[in-house]
Amino acid sequence: MKYIYAIFTFILMVNTSFSQDRYITKQGTISFFSHSPVEDIKALNNQVLSIMDVESGDIAVSVLMKSFMFEKSLMQEHFNENYVESDKFPKATFIGKILNIKDLGNTGIVLIEGDLTIHGISNKIEVEADIEAEGNIVSITGVFNVLVADYDIKIPSVVRNNIAKTIEISFSLNHKEYN
Amino acid sequence: MSRKKTVIVSVLAIIMLGIFLAVKEYNKPHINVADTKPDIITNSQGLLEDFQVNENSANKKYLDQIVQVSGRISKLEASENNDIIITLLNDKSPLGTVICHLSPDENKKLINLKEGQDIIAKGICTGYLMDVILVRCVLVKI
């Protein structure tokens, strides 16, 4: 966790003379959705921290697992206590790079590549996202899927049919210029 | 015959009770922050420093707890869903502070809030990113 904080501090501190390249949001949104024949489960997190550098394309996203709000409190309890073990692994992070940021105009589709860490397990992922720059705001939105099994999240057999094996994750990060 | 009936009735009663309790547990409501006494009472500077000094021990102390925090509003914003977000002042350093995400029930209080005002808020602590995050906050004193 110290290591991850160091990366954030690094991205914030480095190149102080080029501060206009860095954009930040502390109110990004990430939601996930699990569809199964038994029930649909949705959770929403409005406290996502994301820092990006529009020059280099570096992006770092960090979320608190306990900030995911579920419709039913029992689902939220199971999610935190049994599945992602939030007390042991309080954060999920993504550290990556927007690959084709230089070729873009004010809007476009970008490919983001990096390491997604959930439940203490890191995997390389590639995500396609929409990017839009307007004034001092750079918005990145997209949807991608993760396999529950890739992150060593164990679902007890009793509720195996209630929870999808593939979870759809949506994100909307409206970065503002950092100053 | 009547003994058999009693057994059947009791078994049915137990099954019904089981289903009732399961449904109740499945639908149990989220904790009502407004009506619950705070687990910890502190101020914004103390809360932040606890996390900055040792995040692991602060996580153990504060996560999932109802924390009542006093502080001065440094920034007042609305989220994309129009809920109020209060950033509390950190007068010692520009890096890191306490951010209170208010529950939608508190939206009508926006008119009574202004930057620079001293407030007391109560909410659930979900952890520390660059700032300590409290969610589903209600205003205790404005």
Boltz contact constraints between the chains, C-beta under 6 A:
constraints:
  - contact:
      token1: [A, 27]
      token2: [B, 79]
      max_distance: 6.0
  - contact:
      token1: [A, 46]
      token2: [B, 79]
      max_distance: 6.0
  - contact:
      token1: [A, 47]
      token2: [B, 133]
      max_distance: 6.0
  - contact:
      token1: [A, 49]
      token2: [B, 129]
      max_distance: 6.0
  - contact:
      token1: [A, 49]
      token2: [B, 130]
      max_distance: 6.0
  - contact:
      token1: [A, 62]
      token2: [B, 129]
      max_distance: 6.0
  - contact:
      token1: [A, 64]
      token2: [B, 126]
      max_distance: 6.0
  - contact:
      token1: [A, 64]
      token2: [B, 127]
      max_distance: 6.0
  - contact:
      token1: [A, 66]
      token2: [B, 126]
      max_distance: 6.0
  - contact:
      token1: [A, 66]
      token2: [B, 127]
      max_distance: 6.0
  - contact:
      token1: [A, 67]
      token2: [B, 126]
      max_distance: 6.0
  - contact:
      token1: [A, 73]
      token2: [B, 28]
      max_distance: 6.0
  - contact:
      token1: [A, 73]
      token2: [B, 30]
      max_distance: 6.0
  - contact:
      token1: [A, 74]
      token2: [B, 26]
      max_distance: 6.0
  - contact:
      token1: [A, 74]
      token2: [B, 28]
      max_distance: 6.0
  - contact:
      token1: [A, 90]
      token2: [B, 59]
      max_distance: 6.0
  - contact:
      token1: [A, 90]
      token2: [B, 127]
      max_distance: 6.0
